[in-house]
Amino acid sequence: MRLCEATLREIQMPLVRPFETSFGRTTVRRILLVEVNVDGAIGWGECVAGERPSYSPETIETAWLVLRDFIWPALSRKEFGSANDVWEILAPIRGHNMAKGAIEAAMWDAEARQKTMPLWKLLGGAIQEISCGVSIGIQESDDELERVVEKELAAGYQRIKIKIKPGYDVQPVARLRRRFPKVRLMVDANSAYTLTDAARLRELEAYYLMMIEQPLGWDDIWSHAQLQRQLMTPICLDECIHTEEHAQAAIALGACRIINMKLGRVGGFTPARRIHDLCLERGIPVWCGGMLESGIGRAHNIALSALADFTLPGDVTASKRYWTEDVIEPEVTVTPQGTILVPQGPGIGFEPRRERIEQLTVRREVLR
């Protein structure tokens, strides 16, 4: 394999409805797409960095700069045995996992297309029908939240996740549990609390949650370990887990009982598989989180979710939940049973719609 060319594109996609979390509200998603040419085989990846450095230190602007000025020079015109080699070559570049993950994923797509096999098979996946849940942002009222949940359950989704923050936590959870006593329900705080809020978080235990996701600091494994000792409900770590070493530390300290795997957050498929294998060995279930991806990022999440330890419903949902029109063909759909069938075509199994992508592109840079 030889990386001949890479194209960076920023596209802007309006969400069907605003998505609000503890750190902000998104109405239009700025998305960085990476297209690579590997000996004539084209692969696509998506950088999930946000508009602001709130979920992580990375933004679309930092990712663009690092891809152009550091990652591209490290990879261009080099010979690779496989896409699996990319991660080690980029090791001297510290951090910037979302930038690395975008081009690494594109290389995996290109390799799978070269070999005319589905990406999920190349990765070693075995699950051919993945379970889906939904992530519901903070709503304007509890009535609206209940209506949204009812709609998603009617669509077949197997698990409901709601975003919480101080002042918006126990009340909406209690309301949903009364209305939907048997639904699989979880909450996600996106690091909005501190250890001094432990008593408030313990109040959530009355509502039989699947998990409480990332309640404390985005880089604070130690405090999560202290909190988990006070809770029967499993803590799921998201923002804290950037490397295999972070996962090892979190498991050893008892900071979580579940891990949310995000391809961009950990830097691509190679580190994601290592973390997956560690969790499988230690009996820690994983699931795939979402970052308001376009269909390209969503397709990579589907491939990742085919690995054996993805035993809990992830945030991989139908295209139409977020976009009036996606950038892939066919669009991602969910069965009435709340599952996605993994694609059987080569690479990510979906074709990027170039005309649609061009319509949405606001800037482009070709690296040769």
C-alpha positions as CSV (number, residue, x, y, z in Angstrom):
1,M,0.0,0.0,0.0
2,R,1.2,3.5,-0.8
3,L,-0.6,6.7,0.1
4,C,-0.5,8.9,-3.1
5,E,-3.0,11.7,-2.3
6,A,-5.3,13.0,0.4
7,T,-8.1,15.5,0.1
8,L,-9.4,17.4,3.1
9,R,-13.0,18.7,2.8
10,E,-15.1,20.7,5.3
11,I,-18.8,20.1,4.8
12,Q,-21.6,21.8,6.8
13,M,-24.8,19.9,7.5
14,P,-27.8,21.3,9.3
15,L,-29.3,18.9,11.9
16,V,-32.9,17.9,11.6
17,R,-33.3,19.3,15.1
18,P,-30.8,21.0,17.5
19,F,-28.8,18.7,19.7
20,E,-28.1,19.9,23.2
21,T,-25.7,18.5,25.8
22,S,-24.3,19.8,29.1
23,F,-21.6,21.7,27.2
24,G,-23.6,23.3,24.4
25,R,-26.2,23.2,21.6
26,T,-25.5,22.2,18.0
27,T,-27.7,23.2,15.1
28,V,-25.2,22.9,12.1
29,R,-22.5,20.3,12.1
30,R,-19.1,21.2,10.6
31,I,-17.6,18.0,9.4
32,L,-14.0,17.3,8.1
33,L,-14.0,14.5,5.6
34,V,-10.7,12.8,4.5
35,E,-10.5,11.1,1.1
36,V,-7.3,9.1,0.4
37,N,-5.9,7.6,-2.8
38,V,-4.0,4.4,-2.0
39,D,-2.5,3.0,-5.2
40,G,-5.7,3.9,-7.0
41,A,-8.1,2.6,-4.3
42,I,-10.2,5.4,-2.8
43,G,-11.0,5.4,0.9
44,W,-13.0,7.8,3.1
45,G,-12.8,8.8,6.7
46,E,-14.4,11.4,8.9
47,C,-12.9,13.5,11.6
48,V,-15.3,13.8,14.5
49,A,-13.7,16.9,16.1
50,G,-16.2,19.5,17.1
51,E,-16.6,23.2,16.4
52,R,-15.4,24.0,19.9
53,P,-12.8,22.3,22.2
54,S,-15.6,21.2,24.6
55,Y,-15.9,17.5,24.2
56,S,-12.2,17.2,23.7
57,P,-9.2,19.6,23.1
58,E,-9.5,19.0,19.4
59,T,-11.5,21.1,16.9
60,I,-12.0,20.9,13.2
61,E,-9.4,23.7,12.8
62,T,-6.7,21.9,14.9
63,A,-7.4,18.7,13.0
64,W,-7.1,20.3,9.6
65,L,-3.7,21.8,10.6
66,V,-2.3,18.6,12.1
67,L,-3.5,16.5,9.1
68,R,-1.9,18.9,6.6
69,D,1.3,19.9,8.4
70,F,2.2,16.8,10.3
71,I,0.2,13.6,9.5
72,W,0.4,14.0,5.7
73,P,4.2,14.4,5.6
74,A,4.6,11.4,7.9
75,L,2.5,9.1,5.7
76,S,2.8,10.4,2.1
77,R,4.5,8.2,-0.5
78,K,5.4,5.6,2.2
79,E,5.0,1.8,1.7
80,F,2.6,0.1,4.1
81,G,2.0,-3.6,4.7
82,S,-1.5,-2.7,5.7
83,A,-3.6,0.1,7.2
84,N,-2.8,-1.4,10.6
85,D,0.7,0.1,10.2
86,V,-0.5,3.7,10.2
87,W,-1.0,4.0,14.0
88,E,2.6,3.2,14.8
89,I,4.0,5.5,12.1
90,L,2.0,8.4,13.6
91,A,3.1,7.5,17.2
92,P,5.6,10.4,17.4
93,I,2.7,12.8,17.0
94,R,1.3,13.1,20.5
95,G,-2.4,13.3,20.9
96,H,-4.6,14.6,18.1
97,N,-6.4,11.2,18.0
98,M,-9.4,12.6,16.0
99,A,-7.1,13.8,13.2
100,K,-5.2,10.5,13.2
101,G,-8.4,8.5,13.4
102,A,-9.8,10.2,10.3
103,I,-7.0,9.3,7.9
104,E,-6.4,5.9,9.6
105,A,-10.0,4.9,9.0
106,A,-9.8,6.1,5.4
107,M,-6.8,3.9,4.9
108,W,-8.7,0.9,6.3
109,D,-11.5,1.6,3.9
110,A,-9.1,1.8,1.0
111,E,-7.4,-1.5,2.0
112,A,-10.8,-3.3,2.3
113,R,-11.8,-2.0,-1.2
114,Q,-8.4,-3.1,-2.6
115,K,-9.2,-6.6,-1.2
116,T,-12.8,-6.4,-2.3
117,M,-14.1,-7.3,1.1
118,P,-16.3,-5.6,3.7
119,L,-14.3,-3.5,6.2
120,W,-16.0,-5.2,9.2
121,K,-14.6,-8.5,8.0
122,L,-11.1,-7.1,7.5
123,L,-11.2,-5.9,11.1
124,G,-12.2,-9.4,12.3
125,G,-15.8,-8.6,13.1
126,A,-18.4,-11.3,13.6
127,I,-21.6,-9.6,14.5
128,Q,-23.8,-9.1,11.4
129,E,-26.8,-7.4,13.0
130,I,-25.9,-4.7,15.5
131,S,-28.2,-3.5,18.2
132,C,-29.1,0.2,18.2
133,G,-30.0,2.7,20.9
134,V,-30.5,6.5,20.6
135,S,-29.0,9.5,22.3
136,I,-31.5,12.2,23.1
137,G,-30.3,15.7,23.8
138,I,-31.6,18.0,26.5
139,Q,-35.2,19.0,25.7
140,E,-37.1,22.2,26.4
141,S,-39.6,20.4,28.7
142,D,-40.3,17.0,30.3
143,D,-43.4,16.7,28.1
144,E,-41.2,17.2,25.0
145,L,-38.7,14.7,26.3
146,E,-41.4,12.1,26.8
147,R,-42.8,12.6,23.3
148,V,-39.3,12.2,21.8
149,V,-38.7,9.0,23.7
150,E,-42.1,7.6,22.8
151,K,-41.3,8.3,19.1
152,E,-37.9,6.5,19.3
153,L,-39.3,3.5,21.0
154,A,-42.0,3.2,18.4
155,A,-39.2,3.2,15.8
156,G,-37.8,0.1,17.4
157,Y,-34.7,1.5,19.2
158,Q,-33.6,-0.9,22.0
159,R,-32.1,1.6,24.5
160,I,-32.7,5.2,25.4
161,K,-29.9,7.5,26.5
162,I,-30.7,11.0,27.7
163,K,-28.3,13.9,28.3
164,I,-28.2,15.3,31.8
165,K,-26.6,18.2,33.6
166,P,-26.9,19.8,37.1
167,G,-30.4,21.0,37.5
168,Y,-31.6,18.6,34.8
169,D,-31.1,15.1,36.0
170,V,-33.3,13.3,38.6
171,Q,-36.6,14.9,37.5
172,P,-36.5,13.9,33.8
173,V,-35.2,10.4,34.7
174,A,-38.0,9.9,37.2
175,R,-40.6,11.1,34.7
176,L,-39.4,8.6,32.0
177,R,-39.2,5.7,34.4
178,R,-42.8,6.3,35.5
179,R,-43.9,6.5,31.9
180,F,-41.7,3.7,30.5
181,P,-41.1,1.3,33.4
182,K,-39.4,-1.4,31.4
183,V,-37.3,0.5,28.9
184,R,-33.5,0.2,28.9
185,L,-32.6,3.6,30.1
186,M,-29.2,5.4,30.7
187,V,-27.9,8.9,31.2
188,D,-24.9,10.8,29.9
189,A,-23.5,13.8,31.8
190,N,-20.6,14.6,29.5
191,S,-18.4,15.5,32.6
192,A,-20.9,18.0,34.0
193,Y,-20.5,16.9,37.7
194,T,-17.8,16.7,40.3
195,L,-17.2,14.2,43.1
196,T,-19.0,16.6,45.5
197,D,-22.2,15.8,43.6
198,A,-22.1,12.1,44.6
199,A,-25.2,12.3,46.7
200,R,-27.2,13.8,43.8
201,L,-25.9,11.1,41.5
202,R,-26.9,8.4,44.0
203,E,-30.5,9.6,43.7
204,L,-30.5,8.2,40.2
205,E,-30.0,4.7,41.6
206,A,-33.7,4.5,42.4
207,Y,-34.6,4.4,38.6
208,Y,-32.7,1.2,37.6
209,L,-30.4,2.7,35.0
210,M,-28.2,0.6,32.7
211,M,-25.3,3.0,33.4
212,I,-24.3,6.5,34.1
213,E,-22.0,7.7,31.4
214,Q,-19.0,10.0,32.1
215,P,-20.5,11.9,35.1
216,L,-17.2,13.5,36.2
217,G,-14.1,15.2,34.7
218,W,-13.2,14.4,31.1
219,D,-9.7,13.3,32.2
220,D,-10.3,12.2,35.8
221,I,-10.2,8.5,36.1
222,W,-9.3,8.6,39.9
223,S,-12.5,10.4,40.9
224,H,-14.6,8.0,38.8
225,A,-13.1,5.2,40.8
226,Q,-14.1,6.9,44.0
227,L,-17.6,7.4,42.7
228,Q,-18.1,3.9,41.4
229,R,-17.4,2.6,44.9
230,Q,-20.5,4.5,46.1
231,L,-22.8,3.4,43.3
232,M,-24.5,0.1,42.4
233,T,-25.2,1.5,38.9
234,P,-22.3,0.9,36.5
235,I,-20.3,3.9,35.4
236,C,-19.5,4.0,31.7
237,L,-16.4,6.0,30.7
238,D,-16.2,7.9,27.5
239,E,-14.1,11.1,27.5
240,C,-11.6,9.6,29.9
241,I,-10.5,6.8,27.6
242,H,-8.1,8.0,24.9
243,T,-5.6,5.2,24.9
244,E,-5.2,1.5,25.7
245,E,-3.3,2.6,28.8
246,H,-6.3,4.7,30.0
247,A,-8.5,1.7,29.6
248,Q,-6.1,-0.5,31.6
249,A,-5.9,2.1,34.4
250,A,-9.7,2.6,34.5
251,I,-10.3,-1.2,34.7
252,A,-7.6,-1.7,37.3
253,L,-8.8,1.1,39.5
254,G,-12.5,0.1,39.2
255,A,-13.4,3.4,37.7
256,C,-16.0,1.9,35.4
257,R,-17.7,-1.3,34.5
258,I,-18.5,-0.3,30.9
259,I,-16.6,1.6,28.2
260,N,-18.0,3.7,25.4
261,M,-15.8,3.2,22.3
262,K,-15.5,6.1,19.9
263,L,-13.3,5.6,16.9
264,G,-12.1,9.2,16.7
265,R,-11.5,9.6,20.4
266,V,-9.0,6.7,20.5
267,G,-7.4,7.4,17.2
268,G,-8.7,4.8,14.7
269,F,-9.3,1.1,14.3
270,T,-5.9,-0.2,15.4
271,P,-6.1,1.3,19.0
272,A,-9.8,0.6,19.1
273,R,-9.3,-3.1,18.5
274,R,-6.6,-3.2,21.2
275,I,-8.9,-1.6,23.7
276,H,-11.7,-3.9,22.5
277,D,-9.5,-7.0,23.1
278,L,-8.5,-5.8,26.5
279,C,-12.1,-5.2,27.5
280,L,-13.1,-8.6,26.2
281,E,-10.4,-10.3,28.2
282,R,-11.4,-8.4,31.4
283,G,-15.1,-8.9,31.0
284,I,-15.9,-5.2,30.4
285,P,-18.6,-4.7,27.8
286,V,-18.2,-2.0,25.2
287,W,-20.6,-0.1,22.9
288,C,-20.1,2.4,20.1
289,G,-20.8,6.1,20.9
290,G,-21.8,8.7,18.3
291,M,-20.5,12.1,17.5
292,L,-23.2,13.5,15.1
293,E,-21.4,11.8,12.2
294,S,-22.4,12.0,8.6
295,G,-23.0,8.7,6.9
296,I,-19.3,8.2,6.3
297,G,-18.5,8.3,10.0
298,R,-21.6,6.3,10.7
299,A,-20.5,3.6,8.3
300,H,-17.2,3.2,10.1
301,N,-19.1,2.9,13.4
302,I,-21.1,0.1,12.0
303,A,-17.9,-1.8,11.0
304,L,-16.5,-1.2,14.5
305,S,-19.6,-2.4,16.1
306,A,-19.3,-5.8,14.4
307,L,-16.5,-6.8,16.8
308,A,-17.4,-9.4,19.3
309,D,-17.4,-7.4,22.6
310,F,-19.9,-4.8,21.3
311,T,-22.7,-6.5,23.3
312,L,-24.7,-3.4,24.3
313,P,-26.8,-1.2,22.0
314,G,-24.7,1.7,20.6
315,D,-25.5,5.2,19.4
316,V,-25.4,4.1,15.7
317,T,-28.7,5.2,14.3
318,A,-30.5,5.8,11.1
319,S,-29.4,8.7,8.9
320,K,-32.8,10.3,9.0
321,R,-32.6,10.9,12.8
322,Y,-30.0,13.6,12.1
323,W,-30.0,14.6,8.4
324,T,-32.7,15.4,5.9
325,E,-30.3,14.0,3.3
326,D,-27.1,12.1,4.0
327,V,-23.9,11.9,2.0
328,I,-23.9,8.2,1.4
329,E,-25.9,5.8,-0.7
330,P,-27.8,3.9,0.5
331,E,-28.6,5.8,3.7
332,V,-28.3,4.0,7.0
333,T,-31.6,2.5,8.0
334,V,-32.7,0.7,11.2
335,T,-35.0,-2.4,11.2
336,P,-38.3,-2.4,13.1
337,Q,-36.4,-4.5,15.7
338,G,-33.9,-1.7,16.4
339,T,-31.0,-3.2,14.5
340,I,-28.7,-2.4,11.6
341,L,-27.6,-5.1,9.2
342,V,-23.9,-4.8,8.4
343,P,-23.3,-4.1,4.7
344,Q,-21.8,-6.8,2.5
345,G,-20.1,-4.6,0.0
346,P,-16.4,-3.8,-0.1
347,G,-14.9,-1.2,2.2
348,I,-17.4,0.7,4.4
349,G,-20.2,-0.8,2.3
350,F,-21.8,2.5,1.4
351,E,-20.9,4.8,-1.5
352,P,-20.1,8.5,-0.9
353,R,-22.4,10.7,-2.9
354,R,-19.9,13.0,-4.5
355,E,-22.4,15.4,-5.9
356,R,-24.1,15.9,-2.5
357,I,-20.7,16.2,-0.8
358,E,-19.6,18.9,-3.3
359,Q,-22.9,20.8,-2.6
360,L,-22.1,20.9,1.1
361,T,-18.3,21.6,0.8
362,V,-17.2,25.0,2.0
363,R,-13.4,24.4,1.7
364,R,-11.1,21.9,0.2
365,E,-7.4,21.2,0.2
366,V,-5.6,18.5,-1.9
367,L,-2.4,17.1,-0.5
368,R,0.0,15.5,-2.9
